[in-house]
Amino acid sequence: MKAIPTIDGHHHIWRLKDLAWLSGPQVPRIFGPYAPICRDYTIEEFRSDTAGCDVVKSVYVQTNWPAGQSYDEALWVQSVSDATGWPHATVAHADLADPGVGSLLQQLKQLPSVRGIRQQLHWHQNPQYSFAPRPDQMNDVSWRRGVAMLAEFDLVFELQVFTSQIADSVELARAFPDTTFILEHAGMLEDTSPAGWQRWREGMAGLAGCKNVNVKLSGLGTFEHAYRFETVAPVITETVALFGADRCLFGSNFPIEKLWTDYAALYRTFRRAIEPLPDGEQLYILHDTARRLYKL
């Protein structure tokens, strides 16, 4: 396997005491039992996990600290970056429907590592899979008022939705052509029946027509609770064919994926899935697309 400098475009670090979704009694989650990660996950452990995998830079994505602490989370991540040099970019949280979100975005923009915003919109009929209160939150006028500010602050938006929400996502991307969107987890394909694949494929084709939408090839083991070549390779192959390698990027989703694999095994499997592509396209996916989107 040829060495290619790699940017991990999606990972988390955390202190357990600051995580609302990992504190208290365990409840069923999209990724199953999570006792092994109910502990501090430090940047030092992340660096150890990535050893030997050619990772040269990384992007931290928010982990839903308690309400009202979005800036505190980003500030803490900035302190880790200042102290260690890692991570190299931060995707912070903001409630875009909050009337005062403009002030928060202004604060976040002052932190050197902040490059974007994630507010999780994914909703599913299965309550274990849902995060948003309803499927169409992205259509609210008040929420879209917040989205309109992102281009002004030169911040990308990380879009996390299920297949059933992709049609609304296409309209969202079209409504804000000056905003850069990054679709997380390749559209979260959870229904792998022939009909489910077809719905996902049609939705992804619609998003591919929006040139301001890019795709993060991350979280691909979420629904199987395993990172198997036979599962992830078709998703990667079809996504790259639709969007082009220059709009796709690698993300580990660590330490969530650590529940069922180690970083080296995940990385080797991902590299095997993109091996048929020319070296230049592999470089886009592993390095250049993330460098462009996150200004690394």
N, C-alpha and C positions, 0 to 999 in steps of 0.2 A: 504494500500500500504506500503510494507516494506521499511524502510529507507535504501537507498544505497548511499554511498558517490558518488557524480557525478562531472565529469569534463566537463564543457562546451567547446567542442572542436572547436567551431567556433562562434565568435561574433565580433562585431566592436564597437569601440568608436571613436568619431571624434570631431574636431572643424570645424565648417562650413566653416570658412575662408580658410581652407587648402584643402577643397574637391573640386576638379575640376568637378566631375560628379554631385555634388549637387548645384553648384553655377550657377548663371545666370538664364535665362528663363527656365522653365520646358519643357522638351521634353518627349515624351512617352518612358517608360522604361519597362523592362521585368516584373517588379512588380507593374505596374500601377501608378496612381497618388501618389506622395510622399511628398506633402506639409507638412504633420504632422511630418516628420523627417528632414525637412530642418532647422535644429537648432543644437546646440551643444548636443551631447549625451555623457555624462560623465561616468566615471567608477563608480561614486557614484549612478547615476541613474541605471546603469546596476546592481549594487549590490542590490539596492532597488527592482528592477524588479525580481531578483532571490530569494528574501527572502522567506524562507519556502520550497525551492525546493532542498535542500541537496547539493547545488553546493559548492564544496570545492576549486576548482581551475578552471582557464579559459585560453583559448587560443585566442589571438587577431589575426585576419586575415586582411591583408592590404586593404586599401580603395581607392587606386588609386589617390594619391596626384598628383599635376601637374608634368609633365615630368621633370626629373632631380632632383626630391626631394625624391627619394626612401629612401635614407639614413636619410634624415631629418625626415621623417615619423617614421621610426624605432627608431630613437633617441628620438623623442617626446614620443612614447609609452614606451620606456625604462624609461624615466623620470617619467611617471605616475606610472609605476611598482615600481620604486625606492621609490616614495613618499607614495604609498598606499599599496603596496604588491600585487596589481592586475594590469594587468593580469600576469599570471605566465609564459607564453611563447608567442612569437611573430612569425607570419609568415609574412615576409617582402616581398616587391616587388623588382624584378630585371628584366630588359629586357635582356633575355639570348642571344639575337642576337647581343647585343652591344659588339663591339670588346674589350671594357674596362671593361666588366662585372666582370672579375676576381678580379680587384681592389675593386669593390663595394662589392663583396662577402666577400672579406677579411675584409673590414671595418665592414660589418654587423656581421660577425662571432665574432668580438670583443665585441659586445653588449651581455651581459649575457642572455637576454631573447630570442634571436633569435634562432629559431630551423628549419626554413624552408623558402621556397620561393614560392610565387604564382605569375604567369603571366597568366592572363585569356586568354584561347584559344578558348572559345566557340563561334561558328559561326552558324548562322541559316539563312535560306532563308527569314524569317521574320526579317526585319532590327531592329525591336524593341527588338528582342531577342539576337542580335549579339553583340559581343564585339571585337573579333579579326577581322582583315581586310580580312581574307579568311580562309577557313576551314582547310587547310593543312599546316599551319605555323609550326607545330611541325616536319615536314619532312625536313625543311631547314637545310642544312649543317651548316650554321653559327649559327642557333639557337641550334642545337644539340651539337655544340662545348661548348656552355654555360652549357647545361645539364650535360655534361661530368664532369664539375667541381664540381657539387653538392656533389657527393660521397666523393671527396677529402676534402671538407669542412664540411662533415658530416651534410648536410642539406637535409631535405625531400623536395619533390616537390608536391605542391597541384595542382592536375589536374582537370580543370573545362572544360568539353566538353559535347556536345550533343550526342545522340545515333548515329547520322550519322558519328561522328568522332571517335567512339569507336574502329573500326577496325584499324585505324592509331595509336590509343592509345595503343592497344595490341602490335603492332610492336615496339612502343617507349619503352614500359616496357621491352620487350624482348631484345631490343638493349642495355639497361642499367640495367643489373640485379643487380648491386651493389647500385643502387639508389632506395630509398624508395619512392613510389608514394602513395598519398592519393587522391582518387577520390572524388571530392566534390559533395554534393547534390545527392548522389546515382545515378549519371549518368544523372540527369536532364531530367527525363521522362516527356515530354510535350505532346506527342501524345498518348492519352489513348484509342485510337481505338484498336480493337483486333489485327490488323496488327502492330500498334505502340507498343503495349505491347510485341508482339512476337519479333520485331526487338530489343527492349531494352533488353529483356530476353536473346536473343542469344548473344548480345554484352557483357552483363554483365558476361555471362558464359565464354566468351573468356578472359575477364580480370581476372576472378576468377582463371583461370589457371596460371596466373602470380603471383607467391608467393610474389613478391615485391610490390603488389598493395593492398592497404587497402581502405576501403570505409567509408566516412563520411555521416551519416544519418542526413543531414541538408537540409535546404531550401526546404522542402517537400510541403510547401504551396504556392510556388512561382507562379505556373501557374493557380491555382484555386483562388488565393488571399483569401485563407481560410486554416485553419489547422484542417481538419476534419478527424476523425478516419477512416471513410470509404475510404478516399483518401490515407492517409499515411500508414495505417496498411499493405495493400498488398505489397507496395514497400519495407517496412521494412522487412516483413516476407520473401519475395523472396530473398532480398539481403543477409540477414543473412543465409538463406539456402544455397546460392551459395558460399559465402565467409567464413562462419563460424563466430561465435560471436567474436573470438579473433582477427579478422581483421576488425571489424566494431566499429564505435564510434559515440556517440551522439554529435550533434551541434545544437545550437538554431538559428543561423543566425540572432540574434538580433542586431540592432533594426529594420532590414528590416521586419521581421515577425511581429513586433509590429504594422505594418500597419493594420493587420487584426486579431490579437489575443494578449492576454497578456501572460507573461512568464509562469505563473502557469498553465493556461489552456493548453498551448503547452506541458509543461512538463507532466501533467497528461495524456494527450492524447498519448504522446510517451510511457509513462510507461504502459498504458493500452495495447498498441500495442505489447510490448515485454513481457507482463505478462505471456503468456503461456510458455515462455522459463524457463529452470532451473535457480535458483538464481545465480549460477556460471557464466552462459552465460550472464545474465543481468548485472552482475558486470563487465564483459569484456566490454560490450557496453557502459555502463555508466561511467566507471572509468579506468579499467586496460589497455585497448587498447590505450587510449589517453595518459595515463601515460608512456607507453612504447614508443610510437611514438615520443612524445614531450619531453621525458626524464624529467618528472616532479617528 
